[in-house]
């Protein structure tokens, strides 16, 4: 049975060395049992995380979705995302975590747009370039006595992140090829991520985008197949599930944290969306 905690556990990778950046190459066979057990427990990171799987295979669970990764592949995880490694075989992985302060602002915006991100398989040439960039970052990370140590580390890691982001952007449609409906939907999702605990009405988002509510709904439904209200509710329920599963906060406390003073309404909404009560969801996942 999992151990309940007062909040979602956070692995302080980025600040562990006082730099807001951490990078290392890890062979799982060399890890002590305690660290392997930690990897199997659900947690968040204190920064934006990038994992290059150089050898082996892993099964990840990220926000209740399971992913299979086989080498060579790479994945990006946002600080909000809760994840754990459930199965791994003969794994060598390179891990980079960078907090917001050390991340290029333009890259931060791009990362917000590609969240959530799935694992990406890499061809030999791309693997070679990214592996070389990681090796250089690790060498800078180890040279702590250099006068411009932090600047060199920060710049090299941002160059590596740019390479990774570019791989993800290759999988998505170019911004200049997006339709008007797709642009509005993209902007709505960005605003939703920042405001879902305080703004629950489609009208609020339409006002923020300076468009009418019917037009916002038309854009979002045409692009995604779902209404604005559906996206708002799904984002709220995702956070509720995270807190129910990974913390021991009461349902009433979670409702308040997500912006609901009307606790019974939140409970009915959760049941409507998930087809089970919040307590049933929690107890089911603690069995």
C-alpha positions in Angstrom: 0.0 0.0 0.0 1.3 3.5 -0.8 2.1 5.9 2.0 -0.2 8.9 2.2 1.4 12.3 2.4 0.2 15.8 3.3 0.9 17.0 -0.3 2.2 15.6 -3.5 5.9 14.7 -3.0 8.4 16.9 -4.8 11.9 15.6 -5.8 14.2 18.6 -5.3 16.5 17.7 -8.2 17.0 21.2 -9.6 17.9 22.8 -6.2 19.8 19.8 -4.8 23.1 21.3 -5.7 22.1 25.0 -5.1 22.3 25.9 -8.8 18.7 25.4 -10.0 20.1 22.9 -12.5 20.9 19.2 -12.2 22.2 16.9 -14.8 23.5 13.3 -14.6 23.9 10.0 -16.5 22.4 7.2 -14.5 22.8 3.4 -14.9 19.9 1.9 -12.9 21.9 -1.3 -12.1 24.3 0.9 -10.1 21.7 2.6 -8.0 21.2 1.7 -4.4 17.9 0.0 -3.5 16.6 3.1 -1.8 17.0 5.3 -4.9 15.3 2.7 -7.1 12.4 2.6 -4.6 12.1 6.4 -4.8 11.9 6.3 -8.6 8.9 3.9 -8.2 7.0 6.3 -5.9 4.8 9.0 -7.5 6.3 12.5 -7.3 6.8 15.8 -9.0 10.1 17.5 -9.8 11.0 21.1 -8.8 11.8 22.0 -12.3 11.3 21.1 -16.0 12.7 17.6 -16.5 14.1 16.0 -19.6 15.0 12.3 -19.8 17.1 10.7 -22.6 16.8 6.9 -22.5 20.1 5.7 -24.0 19.7 2.0 -23.2 17.0 -0.3 -22.0 13.2 0.2 -21.6 11.0 1.7 -19.0 7.3 2.0 -18.2 6.2 5.4 -17.0 3.0 6.5 -15.4 2.4 10.2 -15.9 -0.9 11.7 -14.6 -2.6 8.4 -14.7 -1.5 7.6 -18.2 1.0 4.8 -18.9 3.7 5.1 -21.5 6.3 2.6 -22.8 9.7 4.0 -23.6 12.4 2.0 -25.4 15.8 3.3 -26.2 16.7 5.6 -27.9 14.0 8.0 -26.9 13.4 11.2 -25.0 10.6 12.7 -22.9 9.9 16.1 -21.3 7.9 16.5 -18.1 6.4 19.7 -16.8 6.9 20.5 -13.0 3.1 20.1 -12.5 3.0 16.5 -13.8 3.1 13.7 -11.3 4.9 10.6 -12.5 6.7 7.4 -11.4 8.7 4.7 -13.1 7.0 1.4 -12.6 9.1 -1.0 -14.7 12.7 -0.7 -16.0 15.1 -3.1 -17.7 18.8 -2.6 -18.3 18.4 1.2 -18.2 20.9 4.0 -18.8 19.2 7.4 -18.7 20.4 11.0 -18.8 18.4 13.3 -16.6 18.3 17.1 -16.7 16.1 19.3 -14.5 16.1 23.1 -14.8 14.0 25.5 -12.8 12.2 28.5 -14.3 14.8 31.0 -13.3 17.5 29.2 -15.4 15.3 28.5 -18.4 15.3 30.7 -21.4 11.9 32.6 -21.3 11.2 31.8 -24.9 11.8 28.1 -24.3 9.6 28.2 -21.2 6.7 29.4 -23.3 7.3 26.7 -25.9 7.4 24.0 -23.2 4.1 25.2 -21.8 2.6 24.8 -25.2 3.8 21.2 -25.7 2.6 20.0 -22.3 1.7 17.2 -21.9 4.4 15.6 -24.0 4.7 12.0 -25.0 8.0 10.0 -25.4 9.7 10.6 -28.7 11.8 8.0 -30.5 15.1 9.3 -31.8 17.0 8.3 -34.9 20.7 7.7 -34.8 21.8 11.1 -35.9 19.6 13.0 -33.5 20.6 10.6 -30.7 24.2 11.4 -31.4 23.8 15.1 -31.3 21.7 15.1 -28.1 24.1 12.7 -26.4 27.1 14.9 -27.3 25.2 18.0 -25.9 24.4 16.1 -22.7 28.0 15.0 -22.2 29.2 18.6 -22.6 26.6 19.8 -20.1 27.7 17.1 -17.6 31.3 18.3 -18.0 30.3 21.9 -17.3 28.2 20.7 -14.3 31.3 19.0 -12.8 33.6 22.0 -13.3 32.4 24.0 -10.3 35.6 26.0 -9.9 35.3 27.8 -13.2 34.8 31.6 -12.8 31.8 31.6 -15.2 30.6 28.2 -14.0 26.9 28.9 -13.7 26.8 30.9 -16.9 28.5 28.2 -18.9 26.2 25.5 -17.3 23.1 27.5 -17.9 23.9 28.4 -21.5 24.9 24.8 -22.4 21.8 23.3 -20.8 19.5 25.8 -22.6 21.2 24.8 -25.9 20.4 21.2 -25.1 16.8 22.1 -24.2 16.5 23.9 -27.6 17.5 20.7 -29.3 14.9 18.7 -27.4 12.1 21.3 -28.0 12.9 21.3 -31.7 12.3 17.6 -31.8 8.8 18.1 -30.3 8.0 21.0 -32.6 8.8 18.8 -35.6 5.8 16.6 -34.5 3.4 19.5 -34.3 1.9 21.9 -36.9 3.9 25.0 -37.7 2.4 28.2 -36.0 2.1 29.9 -39.4 0.0 27.0 -40.7 -2.5 27.1 -37.8 -6.1 28.1 -38.7 -7.8 30.9 -36.8 -9.8 28.3 -34.8 -6.6 26.5 -33.8 -4.9 29.7 -32.8 -7.8 30.7 -30.5 -7.9 27.2 -29.0 -4.2 27.3 -28.4 -4.5 30.6 -26.6 -7.5 29.4 -24.6 -5.5 26.4 -23.3 -2.6 28.6 -22.3 -4.9 30.9 -20.3 -6.8 27.9 -18.8 -3.6 26.5 -17.4 -2.9 29.7 -15.5 -6.5 30.4 -14.3 -8.4 27.1 -13.9 -8.6 27.4 -10.1 -10.1 30.9 -10.3 -12.0 31.0 -13.6 -14.7 28.4 -14.2 -16.9 30.1 -16.7 -16.3 30.0 -20.5 -17.4 33.7 -20.5 -14.3 34.7 -18.4 -12.0 33.1 -20.9 -13.8 34.7 -23.9 -13.4 38.1 -22.2 -9.7 37.4 -21.7 -9.3 36.6 -25.4 -11.5 39.6 -26.4 -14.0 37.4 -28.3 -17.6 36.3 -27.8 -18.3 33.2 -25.8 -20.2 31.5 -28.7 -17.2 32.1 -31.0 -14.8 30.7 -28.4 -16.9 27.6 -28.1 -17.1 27.2 -31.9 -13.3 27.5 -32.2 -12.5 25.0 -29.4 -15.2 22.5 -30.4 -14.2 22.6 -34.0 -10.5 22.0 -33.1 -10.8 19.5 -30.3 -14.3 18.0 -30.6 -15.1 19.2 -27.0 -16.6 22.4 -25.5 -14.9 25.0 -23.5 -16.7 23.8 -20.4 -15.4 20.3 -21.0 -11.8 21.5 -21.1 -12.2 23.6 -17.9 -13.8 20.7 -16.0 -11.2 18.1 -17.2 -8.3 20.4 -16.1 -9.9 20.8 -12.6 -10.6 17.0 -12.3 -7.0 16.2 -13.3 -5.7 18.3 -10.4 -8.3 16.8 -8.1 -7.2 13.3 -9.0 -3.6 14.2 -8.4 -4.4 15.5 -4.9 -6.7 12.7 -4.0 -4.2 10.0 -5.2 -1.0 11.5 -3.9 -2.0 13.4 -0.7 -4.1 13.0 2.4 -5.9 16.3 2.1 -9.7 16.0 2.6 -12.1 16.3 -0.3 -13.3 19.6 1.3 -9.7 20.9 1.4 -9.1 19.9 -2.2 -12.3 21.5 -3.3 -11.2 24.8 -1.6 -7.7 24.6 -3.1 -9.3 24.3 -6.6 -11.5 27.3 -6.0 -14.8 25.7 -4.9 -16.4 27.2 -1.8 -19.4 25.0 -2.5 -18.1 21.7 -1.5 -21.2 19.7 -2.4 -21.1 21.1 -5.9 -17.5 20.1 -6.4 -18.4 16.6 -5.2 -21.2 16.3 -7.6 -19.0 17.6 -10.5 -16.3 15.0 -9.7 -18.8 12.2 -9.6 -20.4 13.4 -12.9 -17.0 13.5 -14.7 -15.4 10.4 -13.3 -18.5 8.3 -12.6 -17.4 7.7 -9.0 -17.3 9.8 -5.9 -14.0 11.5 -4.8 -13.7 9.2 -1.8 -14.4 6.1 -4.0 -11.6 7.2 -6.3 -9.2 7.7 -3.4 -10.1 4.4 -1.7 -10.0 2.5 -5.0 -6.4 3.7 -5.6 -5.2 3.0 -2.1 -6.4 -0.6 -2.2 
